[in-house]
């Protein structure tokens, strides 16, 4: 089994709870292939670089997985089928870092402004 990081963007008009439910559905799909979820991060509602399907913002979710290629192919197929998923990318990597990703950290300028 190899490690993969999958990031997908969901429509802006979906509530955050539904985004988490959709991520859970994708995780259940992965578990059917005897794969495991190593890391899950919800990066929040962020502004897109350009408008995608009339959306200016999107909910970003990152899944760190240990899976077989067949499981990733099935996950990507479900991403394509879902009308709520605007974009996705799955990359093969050497390992999954357990620490929060840089997208989860608050920039130092904001920390200074808050204090």
C-alpha angles and dihedrals in degrees: 000000000000133000120251135182114208122188120186133179122215129198119282096234094064116097116244091246090060090049089055090047091052090049089052090052090052090049092051088052090054092048090058087066092054090254126138136225109232099175139005125189131178106206094188136230107327135175114258121231089237137002113281118192091338092309122126093181137033143190110248121209127178123199122192108203141181103208150136119260090250090060092051091048090053092047091051090049089056091047089055093048096048114092090202095061111085099180139353141180130189118195129187112231139178096243143344117249110224093208119094112275121247089257089066096052123089114239114253091240090061092047090054092048092052093050 
